[in-house]
Amino acid sequence: MKNLDILKQKRDEFKVKLGEAIAANDPEQLAAAFDVFANTMQELVVSEASGLAQANDVSVLSQRGVRQLTTEESNFYQHVLSAMRSESPKQALTTMDDVFPKTVLDAIFDDLTLNHPLLDAIDFQNTSLVSEWLLNEHEAQLAQWGALNAEIVKELSSSFAKLSMNLVKLTAFLPVGKAMLDLGPVWLDRYVRAVLADAAALGLEEGLINGTGKDMPIGMTRQVGEGVVVTGGVYPMKELVTLTDLRPETYGAFIAQYLAKTVKGNPRVVNEVLMIVNPSDYLRRIMPASTMLTPNGTFVRDVFPFPTRVVQSVRVAEGEAVMGIGKRYFAGLGMAKNGKIEYSDEYHFLEDERVYLIKLYANGLPMDNVSFVRVNISGLKPLAYRVLTEEATDALNVPDTRLTALTIGAAALSPAFNANTPFYTANTTNNTNVVTATEADAGAVVVVKVNGTEIANGSAATWNVGDNVVQITVTNGAAQRNYIVVVTKA
């Protein structure tokens, strides 16, 4: 038996190769990569099952991805296993009336959104048994009072577009060896869900990001909407725009220019930005631009001046990023009404296996042409700490959050107080000292906390023996600044 860690490593390696084969759109390369990947998954499941042969604890099995099956699910897999063991599995499966239980598809969707951040970030729907999906294409508009006349009916009906959910097919091959047949329904379910979830995710990832619209979804990097010229079913690529740094003023202006307006130029609220980058670019560009060193000597990564969800994907070209409003991309995945496991005569690699397939149907597209941008990040600058002078602060129209004075009784601050210096130490032999913080802007709000407990500004703090942490927070509108003083009482 191979070590489980080695098998998992092999699985991850072949997932990368499978993704490359999907992107290359080479049927032979895809079939070979998928067969190796699926067989590795099968070997992994068999090894897991052998290792848990005596485990009856539901929680232990659940942690390994083994679900407790419903009666309908158990019956379905029992019938499938019986058909697979028969001398003529193709005929047995053809005459079998059972279709995939809806609960299995729901579990696959749970696996997809839990383990694949990109699918969790978009509007991803289970569209099984649905042939068309209605999408609201119009921007938010004010309701209008009046009789329901022809113009209003026309406006309402033109707000929705139909997206066919059975045009784009994803086929997942399932090699099943003799060892797999002996494990029973719960482990077959584990295998089927694992292969389908990974295969669907890899196939969707390429389509959602780079899809041309021809026999695949329309990707986030593509232009959509009125006036876009579609050639041979292929939608044109978006032009690159450039982002040079992640400073608040730069990042805020970027979001305001490219994402905070609708197609018609109306303002819209952006609550979160989705940023999809190549893993190499994340390490070389995004991490240096969004990682800061905290006062206690530890690093904090993914620090953005605006809520941003970073997703790494090898499907994004190096030097580029895809940025946008995640929920403004719709994708659906499901099975047709006759969703069944079928016998396959197309590919057969090993003597002791039979190959089956499951057909999934999917589609997806951006809801408008201004919800996603293709970004050049090749020149993104690393994070640099800056001290703004009063003139620079005024020029940027940043509310003043500085203090003009800070005293801890008669204790001397080290270093001497400076409005732009956030950290100090002080020593005292007193049990109490009056803490006074004077704000530069009379409109700012000052909050003083001693060891996490708020006290009134200008009142006495009671010290513990040893180190005490005084935190002064100055808030002025949306801007905020902190001063920290560590007071040591002898």
URQUI-V364225 format. One record per residue. RES is the residue in one small letter. PHI is phi in radians with two decimals (NA if undefined). D_CENTER is the distance of its C-alpha to the mean C-alpha in whole Angstrom. Layout:
res->RES phi->PHI d_center->D_CENTER
res->RES phi->PHI d_center->D_CENTER
This chain:
res->m phi->NA d_center->35
res->k phi->-1.39 d_center->33
res->n phi->-1.08 d_center->31
res->l phi->-1.08 d_center->27
res->d phi->-1.11 d_center->26
res->i phi->-1.15 d_center->27
res->l phi->-1.11 d_center->26
res->k phi->-1.14 d_center->23
res->q phi->-1.14 d_center->23
res->k phi->-1.06 d_center->24
res->r phi->-1.02 d_center->22
res->d phi->-1.14 d_center->19
res->e phi->-1.13 d_center->21
res->f phi->-1.29 d_center->22
res->k phi->-1.10 d_center->19
res->v phi->-1.11 d_center->19
res->k phi->-1.12 d_center->22
res->l phi->-1.14 d_center->21
res->g phi->-1.08 d_center->18
res->e phi->-1.14 d_center->21
res->a phi->-1.16 d_center->23
res->i phi->-1.10 d_center->21
res->a phi->-1.13 d_center->20
res->a phi->-1.30 d_center->24
res->n phi->1.00 d_center->25
res->d phi->-1.85 d_center->28
res->p phi->-0.99 d_center->29
res->e phi->-1.17 d_center->31
res->q phi->-1.08 d_center->29
res->l phi->-1.14 d_center->26
res->a phi->-1.10 d_center->28
res->a phi->-1.14 d_center->29
res->a phi->-1.15 d_center->26
res->f phi->-1.18 d_center->25
res->d phi->-1.10 d_center->28
res->v phi->-1.13 d_center->28
res->f phi->-1.07 d_center->24
res->a phi->-1.14 d_center->25
res->n phi->-1.16 d_center->28
res->t phi->-1.14 d_center->26
res->m phi->-1.09 d_center->24
res->q phi->-1.11 d_center->28
res->e phi->-1.11 d_center->29
res->l phi->-1.14 d_center->27
res->v phi->-1.12 d_center->27
res->v phi->-1.08 d_center->31
res->s phi->-1.15 d_center->31
res->e phi->-1.10 d_center->29
res->a phi->-1.10 d_center->31
res->s phi->-1.14 d_center->34
res->g phi->-1.25 d_center->33
res->l phi->-1.97 d_center->32
res->a phi->-1.01 d_center->35
res->q phi->-1.71 d_center->37
res->a phi->-1.41 d_center->34
res->n phi->-1.96 d_center->34
res->d phi->-1.26 d_center->32
res->v phi->-1.06 d_center->29
res->s phi->-1.16 d_center->27
res->v phi->-1.13 d_center->27
res->l phi->-1.11 d_center->27
res->s phi->-1.08 d_center->24
res->q phi->-1.10 d_center->22
res->r phi->-1.58 d_center->23
res->g phi->1.54 d_center->21
res->v phi->-1.66 d_center->25
res->r phi->-1.62 d_center->25
res->q phi->-1.38 d_center->28
res->l phi->-1.44 d_center->29
res->t phi->-1.32 d_center->30
res->t phi->-1.06 d_center->34
res->e phi->-1.09 d_center->33
res->e phi->-1.14 d_center->30
res->s phi->-1.07 d_center->33
res->n phi->-1.10 d_center->35
res->f phi->-1.04 d_center->33
res->y phi->-1.21 d_center->32
res->q phi->-1.07 d_center->36
res->h phi->-1.15 d_center->37
res->v phi->-1.11 d_center->35
res->l phi->-1.08 d_center->36
res->s phi->-1.09 d_center->40
res->a phi->-1.15 d_center->39
res->m phi->-1.17 d_center->38
res->r phi->-1.39 d_center->41
res->s phi->-1.22 d_center->43
res->e phi->-1.18 d_center->45
res->s phi->-2.19 d_center->44
res->p phi->-1.08 d_center->40
res->k phi->-1.09 d_center->40
res->q phi->-1.18 d_center->42
res->a phi->-1.09 d_center->41
res->l phi->-1.25 d_center->38
res->t phi->-1.13 d_center->39
res->t phi->-1.51 d_center->41
res->m phi->-1.32 d_center->39
res->d phi->-1.44 d_center->38
res->d phi->-1.14 d_center->35
res->v phi->-2.11 d_center->31
res->f phi->-0.97 d_center->28
res->p phi->-1.10 d_center->28
res->k phi->-1.04 d_center->25
res->t phi->-1.15 d_center->24
res->v phi->-1.19 d_center->23
res->l phi->-1.11 d_center->21
res->d phi->-1.08 d_center->19
res->a phi->-1.14 d_center->19
res->i phi->-1.09 d_center->17
res->f phi->-1.14 d_center->15
res->d phi->-1.07 d_center->14
res->d phi->-1.09 d_center->14
res->l phi->-1.11 d_center->11
res->t phi->-1.24 d_center->9
res->l phi->-1.29 d_center->10
res->n phi->-1.78 d_center->9
res->h phi->-2.27 d_center->7
res->p phi->-0.98 d_center->3
res->l phi->-1.11 d_center->4
res->l phi->-1.21 d_center->6
res->d phi->-1.28 d_center->5
res->a phi->-1.46 d_center->4
res->i phi->-1.79 d_center->8
res->d phi->-1.51 d_center->11
res->f phi->-1.87 d_center->12
res->q phi->-2.14 d_center->15
res->n phi->-1.44 d_center->18
res->t phi->-1.90 d_center->20
res->s phi->-1.02 d_center->23
res->l phi->1.20 d_center->27
res->v phi->-1.93 d_center->25
res->s phi->-1.64 d_center->27
res->e phi->-2.41 d_center->26
res->w phi->-2.21 d_center->23
res->l phi->-1.57 d_center->24
res->l phi->-2.04 d_center->22
res->n phi->-1.44 d_center->23
res->e phi->-1.55 d_center->24
res->h phi->-1.43 d_center->26
res->e phi->-1.32 d_center->25
res->a phi->-1.11 d_center->25
res->q phi->-2.29 d_center->29
res->l phi->-1.21 d_center->32
res->a phi->-1.18 d_center->34
res->q phi->-2.13 d_center->37
res->w phi->-1.43 d_center->40
res->g phi->2.48 d_center->43
res->a phi->-1.21 d_center->44
res->l phi->-1.38 d_center->42
res->n phi->-1.64 d_center->43
res->a phi->-1.11 d_center->43
res->e phi->-1.14 d_center->41
res->i phi->-1.16 d_center->38
res->v phi->-1.07 d_center->38
res->k phi->-1.11 d_center->37
res->e phi->-1.12 d_center->35
res->l phi->-1.12 d_center->33
res->s phi->-1.21 d_center->33
res->s phi->-1.41 d_center->32
res->s phi->-1.38 d_center->29
res->f phi->-2.07 d_center->27
res->a phi->-2.05 d_center->26
res->k phi->-1.68 d_center->26
res->l phi->-1.98 d_center->24
res->s phi->-1.21 d_center->25
res->m phi->-1.80 d_center->23
res->n phi->-2.23 d_center->26
res->l phi->-1.55 d_center->26
res->v phi->-1.88 d_center->23
res->k phi->-1.90 d_center->24
res->l phi->-1.96 d_center->22
res->t phi->-1.91 d_center->24
res->a phi->-1.87 d_center->24
res->f phi->-1.52 d_center->27
res->l phi->-2.21 d_center->28
res->p phi->-1.20 d_center->31
res->v phi->-2.23 d_center->32
res->g phi->-1.58 d_center->35
res->k phi->-1.09 d_center->38
res->a phi->-1.09 d_center->36
res->m phi->-1.20 d_center->33
res->l phi->-1.17 d_center->36
res->d phi->-1.45 d_center->37
res->l phi->-1.46 d_center->34
res->g phi->1.71 d_center->34
res->p phi->-1.04 d_center->32
res->v phi->-1.13 d_center->29
res->w phi->-1.41 d_center->29
res->l phi->-1.13 d_center->29
res->d phi->-1.07 d_center->26
res->r phi->-1.03 d_center->24
res->y phi->-1.17 d_center->25
res->v phi->-1.05 d_center->24
res->r phi->-1.13 d_center->21
res->a phi->-1.11 d_center->19
res->v phi->-1.17 d_center->21
res->l phi->-1.11 d_center->19
res->a phi->-1.10 d_center->16
res->d phi->-1.21 d_center->16
res->a phi->-1.12 d_center->18
res->a phi->-1.12 d_center->16
res->a phi->-1.11 d_center->12
res->l phi->-1.15 d_center->14
res->g phi->-1.16 d_center->16
res->l phi->-1.19 d_center->14
res->e phi->-1.01 d_center->12
res->e phi->-1.11 d_center->15
res->g phi->-1.18 d_center->16
res->l phi->-1.15 d_center->13
res->i phi->-1.60 d_center->13
res->n phi->-2.02 d_center->17
res->g phi->-0.88 d_center->18
res->t phi->-1.44 d_center->22
res->g phi->1.65 d_center->22
res->k phi->-1.72 d_center->25
res->d phi->1.03 d_center->25
res->m phi->-2.84 d_center->21
res->p phi->-1.08 d_center->19
res->i phi->-1.61 d_center->19
res->g phi->-1.32 d_center->16
res->m phi->-1.14 d_center->14
res->t phi->-1.48 d_center->17
res->r phi->-1.83 d_center->20
res->q phi->-1.42 d_center->22
res->v phi->-2.40 d_center->23
res->g phi->1.82 d_center->25
res->e phi->-1.11 d_center->29
res->g phi->1.50 d_center->31
res->v phi->-1.40 d_center->28
res->v phi->-1.54 d_center->30
res->v phi->-1.77 d_center->29
res->t phi->-1.91 d_center->31
res->g phi->1.05 d_center->32
res->g phi->1.48 d_center->29
res->v phi->-1.71 d_center->26
res->y phi->-1.49 d_center->25
res->p phi->-1.24 d_center->25
res->m phi->-1.27 d_center->23
res->k phi->-1.29 d_center->22
res->e phi->-1.29 d_center->24
res->l phi->-1.32 d_center->22
res->v phi->-2.02 d_center->22
res->t phi->-1.92 d_center->22
res->l phi->-2.12 d_center->21
res->t phi->-1.75 d_center->23
res->d phi->-2.78 d_center->22
res->l phi->-1.96 d_center->20
res->r phi->-1.10 d_center->23
res->p phi->-0.94 d_center->22
res->e phi->-1.20 d_center->25
res->t phi->-1.28 d_center->23
res->y phi->-1.17 d_center->20
res->g phi->-1.09 d_center->21
res->a phi->-1.14 d_center->23
res->f phi->-1.10 d_center->21
res->i phi->-1.11 d_center->19
res->a phi->-1.09 d_center->22
res->q phi->-1.31 d_center->23
res->y phi->-1.85 d_center->20
res->l phi->-2.17 d_center->18
res->a phi->-1.56 d_center->20
res->k phi->-2.32 d_center->23
res->t phi->-1.39 d_center->23
res->v phi->-1.00 d_center->25
res->k phi->-1.54 d_center->28
res->g phi->1.53 d_center->27
res->n phi->-1.40 d_center->27
res->p phi->-1.22 d_center->25
res->r phi->-2.47 d_center->22
res->v phi->-1.42 d_center->20
res->v phi->-1.97 d_center->16
res->n phi->-1.60 d_center->15
res->e phi->-2.75 d_center->11
res->v phi->-1.86 d_center->11
res->l phi->-1.62 d_center->7
res->m phi->-2.11 d_center->9
res->i phi->-1.90 d_center->8
res->v phi->-2.39 d_center->11
res->n phi->-1.15 d_center->13
res->p phi->-0.93 d_center->14
res->s phi->-1.12 d_center->17
res->d phi->-1.20 d_center->17
res->y phi->-1.07 d_center->14
res->l phi->-1.28 d_center->17
res->r phi->-1.57 d_center->20
res->r phi->-2.19 d_center->19
res->i phi->-1.21 d_center->16
res->m phi->-1.05 d_center->16
res->p phi->-1.09 d_center->20
res->a phi->-1.50 d_center->19
res->s phi->-2.34 d_center->17
res->t phi->-2.05 d_center->19
res->m phi->-2.18 d_center->22
res->l phi->-1.63 d_center->25
res->t phi->-1.48 d_center->26
res->p phi->-1.04 d_center->30
res->n phi->-1.51 d_center->30
res->g phi->1.55 d_center->29
res->t phi->-1.86 d_center->25
res->f phi->-1.66 d_center->22
res->v phi->-2.12 d_center->19
res->r phi->-1.81 d_center->16
res->d phi->0.99 d_center->13
res->v phi->-1.66 d_center->16
res->f phi->-2.04 d_center->16
res->p phi->-1.28 d_center->18
res->f phi->-2.43 d_center->16
res->p phi->-0.90 d_center->13
res->t phi->-2.40 d_center->10
res->r phi->-1.80 d_center->6
res->v phi->-1.67 d_center->7
res->v phi->-2.17 d_center->5
res->q phi->-1.64 d_center->8
res->s phi->-2.62 d_center->10
res->v phi->-1.26 d_center->14
res->r phi->-1.41 d_center->14
res->v phi->-1.61 d_center->14
res->a phi->-1.12 d_center->18
res->e phi->-1.12 d_center->19
res->g phi->1.51 d_center->20
res->e phi->-2.20 d_center->17
res->a phi->-2.48 d_center->14
res->v phi->-1.93 d_center->12
res->m phi->-2.19 d_center->12
res->g phi->3.10 d_center->12
res->i phi->-1.75 d_center->11
res->g phi->-0.92 d_center->8
res->k phi->-1.28 d_center->11
res->r phi->-1.58 d_center->14
res->y phi->-2.00 d_center->13
res->f phi->-1.81 d_center->14
res->a phi->-2.44 d_center->14
res->g phi->-2.21 d_center->16
res->l phi->-2.49 d_center->17
res->g phi->-3.01 d_center->20
res->m phi->-1.99 d_center->24
res->a phi->-1.26 d_center->27
res->k phi->-1.05 d_center->30
res->n phi->-1.74 d_center->32
res->g phi->-0.92 d_center->29
res->k phi->-2.46 d_center->30
res->i phi->-1.47 d_center->30
res->e phi->-2.06 d_center->33
res->y phi->-1.41 d_center->35
res->s phi->-2.07 d_center->34
res->d phi->-1.76 d_center->37
res->e phi->-1.31 d_center->35
res->y phi->-2.30 d_center->34
res->h phi->-2.63 d_center->36
res->f phi->-1.88 d_center->36
res->l phi->-2.08 d_center->37
res->e phi->-1.19 d_center->40
res->d phi->-1.65 d_center->39
res->e phi->-2.19 d_center->36
res->r phi->-2.06 d_center->36
res->v phi->-1.87 d_center->33
res->y phi->-2.14 d_center->31
res->l phi->-2.50 d_center->29
res->i phi->-2.25 d_center->26
res->k phi->-1.71 d_center->26
res->l phi->-1.95 d_center->22
res->y phi->-2.12 d_center->22
res->a phi->-2.55 d_center->19
res->n phi->-2.87 d_center->19
res->g phi->-3.02 d_center->16
res->l phi->-2.93 d_center->17
res->p phi->-1.19 d_center->16
res->m phi->-1.33 d_center->18
res->d phi->-2.78 d_center->20
res->n phi->-1.53 d_center->21
res->v phi->-2.11 d_center->20
res->s phi->-1.64 d_center->16
res->f phi->-2.44 d_center->15
res->v phi->-2.28 d_center->17
res->r phi->-1.72 d_center->17
res->v phi->-2.06 d_center->18
res->n phi->-1.52 d_center->20
res->i phi->-1.98 d_center->19
res->s phi->-1.10 d_center->22
res->g phi->-1.88 d_center->24
res->l phi->-1.11 d_center->22
res->k phi->-1.54 d_center->24
res->p phi->-1.12 d_center->23
res->l phi->-1.13 d_center->23
res->a phi->-2.26 d_center->27
res->y phi->-1.35 d_center->28
res->r phi->-2.22 d_center->31
res->v phi->-2.00 d_center->34
res->l phi->-1.53 d_center->34
res->t phi->-1.30 d_center->38
res->e phi->-1.06 d_center->39
res->e phi->-1.15 d_center->40
res->a phi->-1.14 d_center->36
res->t phi->-1.08 d_center->35
res->d phi->-1.14 d_center->37
res->a phi->-1.13 d_center->36
res->l phi->-1.47 d_center->33
res->n phi->1.02 d_center->34
res->v phi->-1.55 d_center->32
res->p phi->-1.01 d_center->33
res->d phi->-1.35 d_center->36
res->t phi->-2.07 d_center->34
res->r phi->-1.51 d_center->37
res->l phi->-1.78 d_center->40
res->t phi->-1.68 d_center->43
res->a phi->-2.75 d_center->45
res->l phi->-2.58 d_center->44
res->t phi->-2.27 d_center->46
res->i phi->-2.08 d_center->46
res->g phi->1.00 d_center->50
res->a phi->-1.68 d_center->52
res->a phi->-1.17 d_center->50
res->a phi->-1.48 d_center->49
res->l phi->-1.46 d_center->45
res->s phi->-2.22 d_center->44
res->p phi->-1.26 d_center->44
res->a phi->-1.07 d_center->46
res->f phi->-1.06 d_center->44
res->n phi->-2.47 d_center->42
res->a phi->-0.99 d_center->40
res->n phi->-1.75 d_center->37
res->t phi->-1.77 d_center->37
res->p phi->-1.58 d_center->35
res->f phi->-2.16 d_center->36
res->y phi->-2.50 d_center->39
res->t phi->-2.24 d_center->42
res->a phi->-2.69 d_center->45
res->n phi->-2.13 d_center->48
res->t phi->-2.58 d_center->50
res->t phi->-1.91 d_center->53
res->n phi->-1.44 d_center->53
res->n phi->-1.37 d_center->51
res->t phi->-2.41 d_center->50
res->n phi->-2.55 d_center->49
res->v phi->-1.42 d_center->48
res->v phi->-1.74 d_center->45
res->t phi->-2.24 d_center->45
res->a phi->-2.09 d_center->42
res->t phi->-1.92 d_center->43
res->e phi->-1.39 d_center->41
res->a phi->-1.27 d_center->41
res->d phi->-1.86 d_center->40
res->a phi->-1.06 d_center->42
res->g phi->-1.48 d_center->39
res->a phi->-1.36 d_center->37
res->v phi->-1.92 d_center->36
res->v phi->-1.92 d_center->37
res->v phi->-2.11 d_center->36
res->v phi->-1.97 d_center->38
res->k phi->-2.20 d_center->37
res->v phi->-2.06 d_center->39
res->n phi->0.92 d_center->37
res->g phi->1.54 d_center->34
res->t phi->-1.86 d_center->37
res->e phi->-1.27 d_center->38
res->i phi->-2.21 d_center->41
res->a phi->-1.24 d_center->43
res->n phi->-1.07 d_center->43
res->g phi->1.62 d_center->46
res->s phi->-1.89 d_center->47
res->a phi->-1.44 d_center->48
res->a phi->-1.73 d_center->45
res->t phi->-1.72 d_center->47
res->w phi->-1.68 d_center->46
res->n phi->-1.55 d_center->45
res->v phi->-1.19 d_center->47
res->g phi->1.82 d_center->45
res->d phi->-1.48 d_center->41
res->n phi->-2.26 d_center->40
res->v phi->-1.82 d_center->37
res->v phi->-1.85 d_center->38
res->q phi->-2.03 d_center->35
res->i phi->-1.96 d_center->36
res->t phi->-1.91 d_center->33
res->v phi->-1.94 d_center->34
res->t phi->-2.02 d_center->32
res->n phi->-2.42 d_center->33
res->g phi->1.16 d_center->31
res->a phi->-1.55 d_center->27
res->a phi->-1.63 d_center->28
res->q phi->-2.62 d_center->29
res->r phi->-2.47 d_center->30
res->n phi->-2.07 d_center->31
res->y phi->-2.07 d_center->35
res->i phi->-2.14 d_center->35
res->v phi->-2.21 d_center->39
res->v phi->-1.69 d_center->39
res->v phi->-1.75 d_center->43
res->t phi->-1.81 d_center->45
res->k phi->-1.73 d_center->48
res->a phi->-1.28 d_center->50
